[in-house]
Amino acid sequence: MKQDSNIKNDLFLKALRGENTKRTPVWMMRQAGRYLPEYIKIREKYSFFERCQTPELACEITLQPVDIIGVDAAILFSDILVVPQAMGLEVQLIEKQGPLLPNPIKTDVDLNRVRVPNVEETLGYVFDAIKLIKQELNGRVPLIGFAGAPWTLLCYMVQGKGSKTFDEAKAFCYQNPPLAHQLLQMITDTTIAYLKAQVAAGADTVQIFDSWGGLWSKQDFEIFSLQYIRQIVAALKDEVPVIVFAKGAWHSLGEMAQTGANGLGIDWCIEPEMARKFAGDNITLQGNFDPAKLLSPIPEIKKEVTKMLRAFGPNRHIANLGHGILPNVAVDHARVFVDTVKEFSFN
Ligand SMILES: Cc1c2[nH]c(c1CCC(=O)O)Cc1[nH]c(c(CCC(=O)O)c1C)Cc1[nH]c(c(CCC(=O)O)c1C)Cc1[nH]c(c(C)c1CCC(=O)O)C2
């Protein structure tokens, strides 16, 4: 396992390793982004993928929440969809609408357009960004690398755009399971190489985002998602701590804990006590504040954050939202979330 003795604020890594911490560490999913005026300024000048592909811009955006909000960990500014792009699919990001893949995968012929790429050649800009970020962070806080889970990436690669149900992606899995498994395995192989290269460039931990894991039953989640996540965790876990966040897949917290991951992300639809019961004692839980609750009045946010901290208890918890921060959250409300965690004491 990688050493991190050069990191000054190591609360987050300590919590992931299961060590006691003097207070609960805190960061927010999607913390680098649209609720920050400093980010919007950069967005006015450069397209989304320009922001991702220019290491200086990715670095500046990654550092913004560290400097402005004071979180205990930085997360690389990038997107899960750079992987389908590197695998050969065109990916566009339409402002105010979200991702669009104009030529999605529908048949076995379409699969011929997809490859397991050389990640150094196709995603080198991500590793350059990580090296620059590590240099600029200068050990202030650890850096989280990330990737989408194979199932969540398949959702976009097959459906071609965002969806509430991803019915076409599920139909693809149910109608031609061998083809689905071939694609899931290609994404898995790419993701393992991609995350290993992120770690080699300096990422201190990696998080796997399975944003659409909750669309499956427990049984189908194992078949179409968890068996691939398991491969990724197994390939990475001896190098850095791994966090698995499968939104909505509360039924499989126990199985996810068995993968060897150090941390599990949980959303707000499961109580901390219940999540702990399912996941067992040997893993760190990360979450689970409802992102929409940051729209409440400030005193209410303070009260609710305190309640959440007590429910999780002092150890093996990383305070976070239960999903990404919403774009219409005021910066001072985001700061109250972080400050309330930092000021709280169990004594
Ligand atoms: C499903 C998913 C995507 N991307 C991601 C996920 C998994 C996590 C989740 O479920 O929220 C992950 C992601 N996307 C982005 C990050 C950056 C790091 C961070 O601050 O967390 C991370 C970790 C930047 C981004 N990725 C995107 C933006 C917004 C583009 C902009 O307005 O600048 C940012 C800052 C675009 C994006 N990218 C994606 C969508 C659906 C959208 C559009 C809608 C949205 O913004 O949520 C795909």
The ligand as an SDF file (V2000), in Angstrom:
LIG
                    3D

 48 52  0  0  0  0  0  0  0  0999 V2000
  -23.1780   10.1050  -13.8250 C   0  0  0  0  0  0  0  0  0  0  0  0
  -21.9270   10.9560  -13.7480 C   0  0  0  0  0  0  0  0  0  0  0  0
  -21.4370   11.8350  -14.7630 C   0  0  0  0  0  0  0  0  0  0  0  0
  -20.2680   12.3880  -14.2840 N   0  0  0  0  0  0  0  0  0  0  0  0
  -19.9930   11.9210  -13.0290 C   0  0  0  0  0  0  0  0  0  0  0  0
  -21.0060   10.9960  -12.6840 C   0  0  0  0  0  0  0  0  0  0  0  0
  -21.0220   10.1650  -11.4200 C   0  0  0  0  0  0  0  0  0  0  0  0
  -21.4390   10.9100  -10.2250 C   0  0  0  0  0  0  0  0  0  0  0  0
  -22.8750   11.3510  -10.2130 C   0  0  0  0  0  0  0  0  0  0  0  0
  -23.7640   10.4840  -10.3330 O   0  0  0  0  0  0  0  0  0  0  0  0
  -23.1010   12.5580  -10.0410 O   0  0  0  0  0  0  0  0  0  0  0  0
  -18.8310   12.2120  -12.1860 C   0  0  0  0  0  0  0  0  0  0  0  0
  -18.2220   13.5630  -12.1960 C   0  0  0  0  0  0  0  0  0  0  0  0
  -18.4360   14.6080  -13.0640 N   0  0  0  0  0  0  0  0  0  0  0  0
  -17.6640   15.6780  -12.7210 C   0  0  0  0  0  0  0  0  0  0  0  0
  -16.8670   15.2780  -11.6180 C   0  0  0  0  0  0  0  0  0  0  0  0
  -15.7840   16.2080  -11.0870 C   0  0  0  0  0  0  0  0  0  0  0  0
  -15.2650   16.0960   -9.7720 C   0  0  0  0  0  0  0  0  0  0  0  0
  -16.1990   16.5040   -8.6520 C   0  0  0  0  0  0  0  0  0  0  0  0
  -16.2450   17.6680   -8.2640 O   0  0  0  0  0  0  0  0  0  0  0  0
  -16.8410   15.6150   -8.0650 O   0  0  0  0  0  0  0  0  0  0  0  0
  -17.2300   13.9730  -11.2750 C   0  0  0  0  0  0  0  0  0  0  0  0
  -16.7260   13.1010  -10.1460 C   0  0  0  0  0  0  0  0  0  0  0  0
  -17.6180   16.9930  -13.3920 C   0  0  0  0  0  0  0  0  0  0  0  0
  -18.7770   17.4360  -14.1740 C   0  0  0  0  0  0  0  0  0  0  0  0
  -19.4850   16.7080  -15.0960 N   0  0  0  0  0  0  0  0  0  0  0  0
  -20.4580   17.4630  -15.6540 C   0  0  0  0  0  0  0  0  0  0  0  0
  -20.4020   18.7590  -15.1020 C   0  0  0  0  0  0  0  0  0  0  0  0
  -21.3340   19.9160  -15.4620 C   0  0  0  0  0  0  0  0  0  0  0  0
  -20.9050   20.5910  -16.7110 C   0  0  0  0  0  0  0  0  0  0  0  0
  -20.8370   22.0630  -16.4610 C   0  0  0  0  0  0  0  0  0  0  0  0
  -21.8790   22.6770  -16.3610 O   0  0  0  0  0  0  0  0  0  0  0  0
  -19.7250   22.5690  -16.3020 O   0  0  0  0  0  0  0  0  0  0  0  0
  -19.3400   18.7580  -14.1780 C   0  0  0  0  0  0  0  0  0  0  0  0
  -18.8420   19.9110  -13.3490 C   0  0  0  0  0  0  0  0  0  0  0  0
  -21.4020   17.0310  -16.7240 C   0  0  0  0  0  0  0  0  0  0  0  0
  -22.0620   15.7220  -16.5680 C   0  0  0  0  0  0  0  0  0  0  0  0
  -21.4200   14.5180  -16.4820 N   0  0  0  0  0  0  0  0  0  0  0  0
  -22.3440   13.5120  -16.2930 C   0  0  0  0  0  0  0  0  0  0  0  0
  -23.6410   14.1200  -16.3000 C   0  0  0  0  0  0  0  0  0  0  0  0
  -24.9360   13.3670  -16.0960 C   0  0  0  0  0  0  0  0  0  0  0  0
  -23.4570   15.4960  -16.5000 C   0  0  0  0  0  0  0  0  0  0  0  0
  -24.4940   16.5630  -16.6800 C   0  0  0  0  0  0  0  0  0  0  0  0
  -25.3250   16.8270  -15.5260 C   0  0  0  0  0  0  0  0  0  0  0  0
  -24.5700   17.2170  -14.2720 C   0  0  0  0  0  0  0  0  0  0  0  0
  -23.8610   18.2090  -14.2790 O   0  0  0  0  0  0  0  0  0  0  0  0
  -24.7040   16.5000  -13.2790 O   0  0  0  0  0  0  0  0  0  0  0  0
  -22.0280   12.0890  -16.1180 C   0  0  0  0  0  0  0  0  0  0  0  0
  1  2  1  0
  2  3  2  0
  2  6  1  0
  3  4  1  0
  3 48  1  0
  4  5  1  0
  5  6  2  0
  5 12  1  0
  6  7  1  0
  7  8  1  0
  8  9  1  0
  9 10  2  0
  9 11  1  0
 12 13  1  0
 13 14  1  0
 13 22  2  0
 14 15  1  0
 15 16  2  0
 15 24  1  0
 16 17  1  0
 16 22  1  0
 17 18  1  0
 18 19  1  0
 19 20  2  0
 19 21  1  0
 22 23  1  0
 24 25  1  0
 25 26  1  0
 25 34  2  0
 26 27  1  0
 27 28  2  0
 27 36  1  0
 28 29  1  0
 28 34  1  0
 29 30  1  0
 30 31  1  0
 31 32  2  0
 31 33  1  0
 34 35  1  0
 36 37  1  0
 37 38  1  0
 37 42  2  0
 38 39  1  0
 39 40  2  0
 39 48  1  0
 40 41  1  0
 40 42  1  0
 42 43  1  0
 43 44  1  0
 44 45  1  0
 45 46  2  0
 45 47  1  0
M  END
$$$$
